[in-house]
Amino acid sequence: MKSGVRALGIAESYRGDRGRSTLAGAVVRVDRVCDGLAYSSCHVGGTDATDAVLGLLDDLERPDARYVMLGAVAPAWYNILDLSRIHEAAERPVIAVTFEASDGLAAGLRDAFSGPELEARLETYRALPERRELSLDGDTVYVRAAGLEPDEVDETVRAFTPAGGRPEPIRVARLAARAADSYARSLE
């Protein structure tokens, strides 16, 4: 992959009891140069994370970012992302990378929600692309993707992961989200 290829990484941070989670978007080149940041937020336990991600895409106005890489599928306490909707709106591949083995979210959703709130989240969750393991230099990550074949997903995630098991666009976005969240807390 050429050194100038870019991906938009999106990650969240939540600290405190504000009821909102900070989302950061970081445009990072495959050679690890960060050349764009934006922020948004979504409600903890809400259903607005997909809209917040789409807002980040609009705010950044970066058609040169060839991929969207998400550091979660259920940020902000089960605020489940709709990968297909993000893929369609972004008009580029979307890759969600998570970092822990899991039996899935259905049981947790059932414990936390009921009625229409549960059904809406389960519908979005069930529509997510299949989750599968990917080995990265001894680390294991779990990927879901819209708009790419599995071998292209593997190649892309590996290209953006120079060391350790976290792709650089997601790592940078996570750092930015944490910093913004800490700053917001300091103003309270």
Buried (B, 14 or more C-beta within 10 A) or exposed (E): EEEEBBBBBBBBBBEEEBEBBBBBBBBBBBBBEBEBBBBBBBBBBBBBBBBBBBBBBEBBEBEEBBBBBBBBBBBBEBBBBBBBBBBEBBEBBBBBBBBEEEEEBEEBBEEBBEEEBBEEBBEBBEEBBEBEEBEBEEEEBBBBBBBBEEEBBBEBBBBBBEEEBBBBBBBBBBBBBBBBBEEBEEEE
